[in-house]
Amino acid sequence: MRKFETLIAAAALVVWAASILPVDAQAIPVDRTSYTQKARDDVHAWEAKLNEFGDRTAAKGDADKTAVKLDLQAAWVKTKTEEDKLETASADGWQSAKASYETASHDLIGLWDKIRPEDK
């Protein structure tokens, strides 16, 4: 197939794919999808990190860390809640959901860095 025919075939495929997608899915840029996936992965990584931190402090019997663990848990829950909203945000609400997630994530990282500066 010549380049021109290949280009026409590719364009036809794109038009066909767009015609079968729901309107909302057509409005979702690839950037949004990949951003949401990265956010989900980050939240899962934080969950593992915080669970490990909780296990280590419990094993040491570190009662002084109880309040810290609660603060970290609250920050993680807020981050997870905002990450969940990324997946359900409308096209109009996407930027607001993204900003809320980034604020919550930044707050979690800031708290972690304050508590565990050696783990930055």
C-alpha positions as CSV (number, residue, x, y, z in Angstrom):
1,M,0.0,0.0,0.0
2,R,1.3,3.4,-0.8
3,K,1.8,6.1,1.9
4,F,-1.2,8.1,0.8
5,E,-3.5,5.0,0.9
6,T,-2.1,4.1,4.3
7,L,-2.8,7.6,5.6
8,I,-6.4,7.5,4.3
9,A,-6.9,4.1,5.9
10,A,-5.6,5.3,9.2
11,A,-7.8,8.4,9.1
12,A,-10.8,6.3,8.3
13,L,-10.0,4.1,11.3
14,V,-9.8,7.1,13.6
15,V,-13.2,8.4,12.4
16,W,-14.8,5.0,12.8
17,A,-13.3,4.6,16.3
18,A,-14.6,8.0,17.3
19,S,-18.0,7.2,16.0
20,I,-18.4,4.1,18.2
21,L,-17.1,5.7,21.5
22,P,-19.6,7.2,23.9
23,V,-19.6,11.0,23.8
24,D,-18.0,11.2,27.3
25,A,-15.2,8.9,26.3
26,Q,-14.4,11.0,23.2
27,A,-14.0,14.0,25.5
28,I,-11.4,12.3,27.7
29,P,-8.0,13.1,26.5
30,V,-5.3,10.4,26.7
31,D,-3.5,12.7,29.1
32,R,-6.4,12.5,31.5
33,T,-6.5,8.7,31.3
34,S,-2.7,8.3,31.9
35,Y,-2.8,11.0,34.7
36,T,-5.6,9.1,36.4
37,Q,-3.7,5.8,36.1
38,K,-0.5,7.4,37.5
39,A,-2.5,8.8,40.4
40,R,-4.0,5.4,41.1
41,D,-0.6,3.8,41.1
42,D,0.8,6.5,43.4
43,V,-2.1,6.1,45.9
44,H,-1.4,2.3,46.0
45,A,2.3,2.9,46.5
46,W,1.5,5.3,49.4
47,E,-0.8,2.7,50.9
48,A,1.9,0.2,50.9
49,K,4.4,2.7,52.3
50,L,2.1,3.7,55.1
51,N,1.2,0.1,56.0
52,E,4.9,-0.7,56.3
53,F,5.4,2.4,58.5
54,G,2.5,1.4,60.7
55,D,3.9,-2.2,61.0
56,R,7.4,-0.9,61.9
57,T,6.1,1.5,64.6
58,A,3.8,-1.1,66.0
59,A,6.6,-3.6,66.2
60,K,8.7,-1.1,68.1
61,G,5.9,-0.3,70.4
62,D,6.3,3.4,69.5
63,A,3.3,5.0,71.3
64,D,4.6,8.4,70.4
65,K,3.9,7.7,66.7
66,T,0.2,7.0,67.3
67,A,-0.9,10.6,66.6
68,V,1.5,10.7,63.6
69,K,0.1,7.5,62.2
70,L,-3.4,9.0,62.5
71,D,-2.4,12.2,60.7
72,L,-0.8,10.2,57.9
73,Q,-3.8,7.9,57.6
74,A,-6.1,11.0,57.4
75,A,-3.9,12.5,54.7
76,W,-3.8,9.3,52.8
77,V,-7.6,8.9,53.0
78,K,-8.0,12.5,51.7
79,T,-5.6,11.7,48.8
80,K,-7.4,8.4,48.0
81,T,-10.8,10.2,48.0
82,E,-9.5,12.9,45.6
83,E,-7.9,10.2,43.4
84,D,-11.3,8.4,43.2
85,K,-12.9,11.7,42.0
86,L,-10.5,11.9,39.1
87,E,-12.1,8.8,37.6
88,T,-15.7,10.1,37.9
89,A,-15.2,13.8,37.2
90,S,-17.1,15.3,34.3
91,A,-15.2,17.1,31.5
92,D,-16.2,20.4,33.2
93,G,-15.1,19.2,36.7
94,W,-11.8,17.5,35.6
95,Q,-9.5,20.5,36.3
96,S,-11.0,21.0,39.7
97,A,-10.7,17.3,40.6
98,K,-7.1,17.3,39.4
99,A,-6.2,20.4,41.5
100,S,-7.9,18.8,44.6
101,Y,-6.0,15.6,44.1
102,E,-2.7,17.4,43.6
103,T,-3.3,19.5,46.8
104,A,-4.1,16.4,48.8
105,S,-1.1,14.5,47.4
106,H,1.2,17.4,48.1
107,D,-0.1,17.6,51.7
108,L,0.5,13.9,52.2
109,I,4.1,14.2,50.8
110,G,4.8,17.2,53.0
111,L,3.6,15.5,56.1
112,W,5.6,12.4,55.3
113,D,8.8,14.5,54.6
114,K,8.2,16.3,57.9
115,I,7.9,13.0,59.9
116,R,10.4,10.9,57.9
117,P,12.9,13.3,56.3
118,E,15.3,10.3,55.8
119,D,12.8,8.7,53.5
120,K,12.4,11.6,51.0
